[in-house]
Amino acid sequence: MKKKKKESKKKQKVVKKLVPKAGLALKNEFYLDASWILSSIIESKLRRILTLMTNEHPGLGLGLQKCLTRIRLLHRKVAHPLLVKHFEIRLIDEIRAWTNHRNNIYRDLIDTHISLARIKKMAEEGIILYQELNTAYKNFKKDWTKDLVKDVSSQVEPDEKTA
């Protein structure tokens, strides 16, 4: 017997706990930690979108880059009009660019000194992208549930007419 409902609630709680921790890390000038936390939050949001769109859980092997690639592919195929409506290609590309920039900074930390201003700017850009993604996700989820309720009510109505 699978307990999917409890797992999804647990994941939602984890994301809700990570958002304040990212803010606290920024407040205390732990910019690298904040960017890492933001990255994991963005990844979990993208996984949730993929789960809703494809009706299958993408699994842990699907990292942030692969999630972005799959969402972009679904966007180009116009797999669902709500995806196209709420998630612009620009936002997907900006998240990918931010992720690549973050990875370059992590690689450069080994060899050279990275200025605190550059790291701070990266973390602040991550916050802005997270806020945009979160707004788009909330609007997407609202319209998704409206469509879901509409589909369920349209399926129930013909049965009631015959009864």
N, C-alpha and C positions, 0 to 999 in steps of 0.2 A: 504494500500500500504506500503510495507516494504522498508526501505532505507538501505540495507545491504552494499552497496558500501561506503556510507559516514561513517558508523560505522567502517568498516574495516580500512579506511584511518585514522580515528580518533585514533584507537588503535595503528596503526603503528606509528603515531606521538607521542603517549604517550611513547612507547618503545624508540623511538629516543630521547625523552626528558629525560628519566630516565637514560640512559647510561652516559651522562655527569654528572648527579647528583650523580651517584654512584662514579664516578671518583673524583668529588669534595668532597664527604664525605670521601673518602680514603685520599685525600690530606690534609684535615683538621682533620684527625685522629678520625673521627666518624665511627669507624669500625663496630659497631653494626648496625648503619643505612645503611652503605654500603652493609652489608651482607643481610639485609632485602630487599633493593632495587634490589640487584642482584637476590635474590630468586624470586621476582615478575617478573623480566625480563625473567629468565629461564622458569618460569611457563608459561608466555605468548608465548614464543617460542615453548614450548612443546604442548600447546593448538593448535597453528597454524599447527604444524605437524599432530596432530590428526585430525584436520579439513580437511586437505588435503587428509589424508589417508582414512578416513571413510566417507567423504562427508557429515558430520553432525557436527554442532557446539557442543562441549562437555558441554557447560554451565558453570556457575559460581560455581556449587557445586563440580566440579572436581578440587581438589587442586593439589598441586605439587606432593605429594606422589601417588595419584591416576593416574595422568598423566604419571608418571614414570612407574607405574605398567602396564597401558594399552599399552604404547610404548614397554615395554619389552615383553608383551604378543604378540603383533603384530610382534615383531622381531623374537620371537621363532616360531610363526606360519609361518614365511616367507610370510606374507601377501602381501608384496610388495618388489621386489628385490632392489629398491632404498633405502628403509629403512635399509635393511641389509647391503647394500654397504656403506652407509655414516655414520650410527650411530652404533658404536660398543657397544656391551654389556658392555664392560669395562667402557665406558663413562657414560652409564646409571647408572651403579652400583656406579661409583665415585660420580655422582651427588646425588644419594640417600644417600651415606655415608656422604657426605658433609652436606646435609640437616639434617640428624640425628645428626651429630656433632653440627651443629648450634643450633638445638632444645635443645640438652643437655646443651650447654653453657647458653642459655636463662633460662632453668630451674635452673641451678646451680647459676645463678646470685642472685636468691632469698635467697638461703641459705648460700653461701660462696662467698669469694672474688675470682674473676677470674682475672688472670694476663693480663695485656695489651698485652703482647707478644702473648699469646694464642688467644686472640680475633683478633689481627692483622693478625696472621697466617691464621685464619679461613677466614678472608675477602680476603686475598691474594689468597688463594686456590679457593675461589669463583670466583675471576677474571679470574684465569687460566681456570677453568671449563667453565665459560661463553665464553671465547675466543674459546675454543675447540668446544663448542656447536654451536657457531655462525658460525665458519668456516664450520662445518659439515652441518649446516642448509643452508648456502649459496650454497654449492655444491649440496645439495639435491634439493633445489629450482631450480637451474639452470638445472639440469637433469630432474626434474619434468616438467618444461616448455618445454624442448626439446621433451619429450615423449608426452606431450599434443599437441604440434604443429604437431608432427609426426602422432598422432592418428587422428587429425582433417584433415590433408592433405590426409591421406589414405582413409578417409570417403568421401572426396570431389572428388577424382580421379575417382572412379567407376561411379559416376553420370555424370562426364564430358565425359567419354568414351561412354556412352549410348546416349548422346545428339548429 
